[in-house]
C-alpha cells in the first residue's frame, strides 16, 4: 500500500502548528520555509522518510485549509 504525502500551501499557512499536534503518526514538523505573504512564522512539513497514512487529520484541523493530503 502506498504512503501518503502532505503538501502545505505556504501562501496561506500561518504556522499555528495544529497539524503537528493532531498528526497521529507524528510525521509533521515545523520546517524552515516561511509564509510567503508576510506572516513571519515557519510552515510545517512532512518529515522525510516518515510514513504518512493519509488520514487527513492535519488537513481537517488546519484553520486556513493550507494542507492537501495525497495518497
C-alpha positions in Angstrom: 0.0 0.0 0.0 1.3 3.5 -0.8 2.1 6.1 1.8 0.5 9.5 1.9 2.1 12.8 1.4 1.2 16.3 2.6 1.6 19.5 0.7 1.4 22.8 2.7 0.4 25.9 0.8 2.9 28.4 2.2 0.9 31.3 0.9 -1.9 30.8 3.4 -0.2 28.8 6.2 0.3 30.9 9.4 2.4 28.3 11.2 0.0 27.6 14.0 1.2 24.0 14.5 -2.3 22.5 14.9 -1.4 19.9 12.2 1.7 18.9 14.1 -0.2 18.4 17.3 -3.1 16.5 15.6 -1.0 14.1 13.5 -1.5 10.6 15.0 1.7 9.3 13.3 3.9 12.3 14.3 5.2 12.7 10.7 4.9 16.6 10.6 7.4 19.0 11.9 8.0 22.8 11.7 10.1 23.4 8.6 12.5 26.2 7.7 10.3 27.7 4.9 8.3 30.7 6.0 4.9 32.0 4.9 5.4 33.9 1.6 2.7 36.5 2.3 4.2 38.3 5.3 3.4 36.1 8.3 6.8 35.7 9.9 6.1 32.1 11.0 7.7 28.9 9.7 5.5 26.4 7.9 5.1 22.7 8.7 6.5 20.0 6.5 6.3 16.2 6.4 9.4 14.6 7.9 11.4 13.0 5.2 11.0 9.2 5.2 8.1 9.3 7.7 5.2 7.1 7.0 2.1 9.3 6.5 -1.1 7.2 6.3 -3.1 9.9 4.6 -5.7 10.0 7.3 -6.2 13.8 6.5 -6.4 14.7 10.2 -3.9 17.5 9.6 -6.0 19.0 6.7 -9.2 18.7 8.8 -7.7 20.7 11.8 -6.0 23.3 9.6 -7.9 26.6 10.2 -6.5 28.0 6.9 -7.2 25.0 4.7 -3.5 25.1 3.8 -2.9 21.4 3.7 -3.6 18.9 0.9 -3.1 15.2 1.5 -2.2 12.9 -1.3 -2.4 9.1 -1.1 
